[in-house]
Amino acid sequence: MTDLIHKLKITDWAVEDRPREKMLLKGITSLSDAELLAILIGSGNKDETAVELSKRILHSVSNDLNLLGKQTIKDLTGKFKGIGEAKAITIAAAMELGKRRKSAEADINPQIRTSRDIFDIFQPMLGDLQHEESWILLFNRANKIIKKVLISKGNIRGVVIDNRLIIKEAIENNATSIILIHNHPSGNAYPSGNDNQITNKLKGACALFEISLLDHIIVCDTDYYSYKDKGTI
């Protein structure tokens, strides 16, 4: 009897327990992460329902959606029976849409009061990357954001930051102050010696043109470091 119950298909479940029907009856917030993922993949395999397979996928990343968002197509197809390329692409696309929505929400009201505001803007953009990127935020005299600019891309070991490019962007956009942002794919937000050197050189370069370097923020998937908050800028 236990084996029979285990092998029941989702269509054999009570209507209120099927993910799609449950969403229609009780609303989308009533669904667990596994049930939402099951809707995305549509079906499981010969040994597991879509929900059971989804639970196993989530268990593999400690039920952390941020870690799920970092899984590659190859990771998903290679680890889980029943997840082919099409399903893996569907999962990756859903994760990316979630990131973009979070980023769009952060941009709706880009008033910068604290370093956390900066983290909320850039975490969706940088938190899952496996390479480093450096960005700057440009501010006008009213301390409102003029523009955010990608300065450089690197690899897991770091990036090269061109101060001349940063100053050029600031001058061309009439910015009076800037914030430097970059990510650490390692997940360790604490600055390296090179990060400190970059900060000091950029601060000096900005001072020559009467531009203020307000902060340098290092972003990870769940944490960040602010030079200003730590009193090191």
C-alpha positions in Angstrom: 0.0 0.0 0.0 2.9 2.4 0.9 4.5 1.8 -2.6 1.2 2.4 -4.3 0.7 5.7 -2.5 4.2 6.8 -3.2 3.7 6.2 -6.9 0.5 8.1 -7.2 0.6 10.8 -9.9 -0.3 14.4 -9.2 -3.5 13.9 -11.1 -4.5 11.2 -8.6 -4.2 13.6 -5.7 -7.2 15.4 -4.1 -7.9 18.5 -6.2 -6.9 20.9 -3.4 -3.5 19.2 -3.2 -2.5 19.6 -6.8 -0.3 22.7 -7.3 -2.2 24.3 -10.1 -5.6 23.6 -8.7 -4.4 24.7 -5.2 -3.3 28.0 -6.6 -6.6 28.6 -8.2 -8.5 27.6 -5.1 -6.4 29.2 -2.4 -4.1 31.7 -4.2 -0.5 31.6 -5.2 0.8 32.5 -1.7 -0.6 29.2 -0.4 1.9 27.2 -2.5 5.3 26.1 -1.1 8.5 26.7 -3.1 8.4 23.1 -4.2 4.9 23.4 -5.5 5.8 26.5 -7.4 8.8 24.8 -8.9 6.6 21.8 -9.8 4.3 24.0 -11.8 7.4 25.2 -13.7 8.7 21.8 -14.6 5.2 20.3 -15.2 6.1 16.6 -14.6 8.5 14.5 -12.7 10.0 11.1 -13.7 8.8 7.5 -13.5 9.8 7.4 -9.8 8.8 10.8 -8.6 6.0 13.3 -9.0 6.9 16.9 -10.1 6.5 18.0 -6.4 8.8 15.2 -5.1 11.4 16.0 -7.8 11.1 19.7 -6.9 11.6 19.0 -3.2 14.7 17.1 -4.1 16.1 19.9 -6.3 15.4 22.4 -3.5 17.0 20.1 -0.9 20.2 20.0 -3.0 20.6 23.8 -2.5 19.6 23.7 1.1 16.1 25.2 0.2 17.9 28.4 -0.7 16.4 30.1 -3.8 19.5 32.3 -4.2 21.6 29.1 -4.6 19.0 27.7 -7.0 19.4 30.8 -9.1 23.1 30.1 -9.4 22.6 26.6 -10.9 23.6 26.3 -14.5 21.6 24.4 -17.1 24.3 21.7 -17.0 24.0 21.5 -13.2 20.3 20.9 -13.4 20.2 18.4 -16.3 23.2 16.5 -14.9 22.0 16.0 -11.3 18.3 15.3 -11.7 16.6 12.5 -13.6 13.5 14.1 -15.3 15.1 17.5 -15.8 16.0 17.9 -19.4 17.3 21.0 -21.1 13.8 22.5 -21.7 12.9 22.2 -18.0 16.3 23.5 -16.9 15.9 26.5 -19.1 12.4 27.1 -17.7 13.8 27.1 -14.1 16.7 29.4 -15.1 14.3 31.8 -16.9 12.0 32.0 -13.8 15.0 32.7 -11.6 16.2 35.5 -13.9 12.7 37.0 -14.0 12.6 37.0 -10.2 16.0 38.8 -10.2 14.8 41.4 -12.7 11.6 42.1 -10.8 13.6 42.7 -7.7 15.9 45.0 -9.5 13.0 46.9 -11.1 11.4 47.3 -7.7 14.6 48.8 -6.3 14.8 51.2 -9.2 11.3 52.5 -8.8 12.3 54.8 -5.9 16.1 55.1 -6.1 16.5 57.4 -3.1 19.7 56.6 -1.4 19.7 57.0 2.3 21.9 54.1 3.5 24.4 51.6 2.1 21.6 49.0 2.3 19.7 50.9 -0.4 22.7 50.4 -2.7 22.8 46.7 -1.8 19.1 46.4 -2.6 19.7 47.9 -6.1 22.8 45.9 -7.0 22.3 42.5 -5.3 19.8 41.3 -8.0 22.3 42.3 -10.6 25.5 41.1 -9.1 24.7 38.5 -6.3 24.6 35.4 -8.5 27.5 36.3 -10.9 30.5 34.0 -11.0 32.7 36.8 -12.3 33.4 40.3 -10.8 31.8 43.4 -12.2 32.5 47.0 -11.2 29.8 49.7 -11.4 29.5 53.3 -10.4 26.5 55.3 -9.3 26.6 59.0 -10.4 24.9 61.7 -8.3 24.0 65.3 -8.9 24.3 68.2 -6.5 20.8 67.3 -5.0 22.2 63.8 -4.3 19.9 62.1 -6.7 21.1 59.3 -9.0 21.9 60.4 -12.5 23.0 57.1 -13.9 24.5 53.7 -13.1 27.4 52.7 -15.3 29.2 49.3 -15.8 32.9 50.1 -15.6 34.5 46.7 -16.0 34.0 42.9 -16.1 36.6 40.5 -14.8 36.8 36.9 -13.7 36.6 35.1 -10.4 40.0 36.6 -9.4 39.0 40.2 -9.9 38.7 43.2 -12.2 40.9 46.0 -13.5 39.3 49.4 -12.7 40.3 52.4 -14.9 40.0 55.6 -12.9 40.2 57.7 -16.1 37.0 56.0 -17.4 35.2 56.7 -14.1 36.3 60.3 -14.0 35.3 60.7 -17.7 31.8 59.3 -17.0 31.4 61.6 -14.0 32.4 64.7 -15.9 30.3 64.0 -18.9 27.2 63.5 -16.7 27.9 66.5 -14.5 28.1 64.3 -11.5 29.4 65.8 -8.2 29.7 62.6 -6.3 30.0 58.8 -7.0 29.7 55.5 -5.3 31.8 52.5 -6.5 30.2 49.1 -6.4 31.7 45.7 -7.2 30.9 42.1 -6.3 32.8 39.2 -4.7 31.7 35.9 -6.3 33.4 34.1 -3.4 30.6 35.2 -1.0 33.1 36.9 1.3 32.2 40.6 1.4 35.4 41.6 3.3 37.7 43.8 1.2 41.0 42.6 -0.1 44.2 44.6 0.0 43.6 45.3 -3.7 40.1 46.6 -2.9 41.6 49.0 -0.4 44.2 50.2 -2.9 41.6 50.7 -5.6 39.5 52.8 -3.1 42.4 55.0 -2.1 43.5 55.6 -5.7 40.0 56.4 -6.8 39.4 58.8 -3.9 42.6 60.7 -4.8 41.6 60.8 -8.5 38.1 62.1 -7.7 39.5 64.8 -5.4 41.6 66.3 -8.2 38.3 67.0 -10.0 36.3 68.1 -7.0 34.2 64.9 -7.2 33.3 63.1 -3.9 33.7 59.4 -3.6 30.9 58.7 -1.1 31.4 55.0 -0.7 32.8 51.8 -2.1 30.4 48.9 -1.6 31.2 45.2 -2.0 28.2 43.1 -2.9 27.7 39.4 -2.3 24.6 37.3 -2.6 23.4 37.8 1.0 25.9 40.3 2.5 27.8 43.4 1.7 30.6 45.7 2.9 30.4 49.5 3.0 33.7 51.4 3.4 31.7 54.4 4.6 29.8 52.4 7.3 33.1 51.0 8.5 34.8 54.4 8.6 37.5 53.4 6.1 36.9 55.9 3.4 
